[in-house]
Structures are given as C-alpha cells and as structure tokens.
Amino acid sequence: MKCTICKRGEVKPGKVQAEIKVGSDHLLVPVEADVCAECGEAYYSTETMRHLEQVRDDFTRKTIAPPSIGHVYQVS
C-alpha cells in the first residue's frame, strides 16, 4: 500500500514508539503499526488504538505509573 501522506513510500509492518500527551506529560508506548518507509507515518490498527486509549485512561486515573525516562525543559 502507498502512504496517503507522502504519496511516495510503501507502507510495511513495523514497530514504533507511539506518543500520548496527557497535560504536560508524554507517554511513549511501543506498538506495532504499518509504517511508511519514506516519511515514517504510522498507521495503527483498531486494536492498537484501543490499547493506546486504555494506556491514556489508566495514566489519567493513576492506575499505572510508568517510570520517568528523562526531563523536558522550556527555555525562553
């Protein structure tokens, strides 16, 4: 399948780090997706989207507390 974003790349199965933003927090979730070899656009299955929504909801409800892997700084 051709990428619908760049119109050039072939889309193939792969693994990506999906990023979920919750307020000022960012969650990185490793998931499988179909990925464009040219631009890197990721296409998620319905099952993967449900998983990402569950992770977001669990984090919002504080039923999961993933470890921090770094810091974000704002420079003005």
C-alpha positions, 0 to 999 in steps of 0.5 A, spaced: 500 500 500 502 507 498 502 512 504 496 517 503 501 522 506 507 522 502 504 519 496 511 516 495 513 510 500 510 503 501 507 502 507 510 495 511 509 492 518 513 495 523 514 497 530 514 504 533 514 508 539 507 511 539 506 518 543 500 520 548 500 527 551 496 527 557 497 535 560 504 536 560 506 529 560 508 524 554 507 517 554 511 513 549 508 506 548 511 501 543 506 498 538 506 495 532 503 499 526 504 499 518 509 504 517 511 508 511 518 507 509 519 514 506 516 519 511 515 514 517 507 515 518 504 510 522 498 507 521 495 503 527 490 498 527 483 498 531 486 494 536 492 498 537 488 504 538 484 501 543 490 499 547 493 506 546 486 509 549 486 504 555 494 506 556 491 514 556 485 512 561 489 508 566 495 514 566 489 519 567 486 515 573 493 513 576 492 506 575 499 505 572 505 509 573 510 508 568 517 510 570 520 517 568 525 516 562 528 523 562 526 531 563 523 536 558 525 543 559 522 550 556 527 555 555 525 562 553 
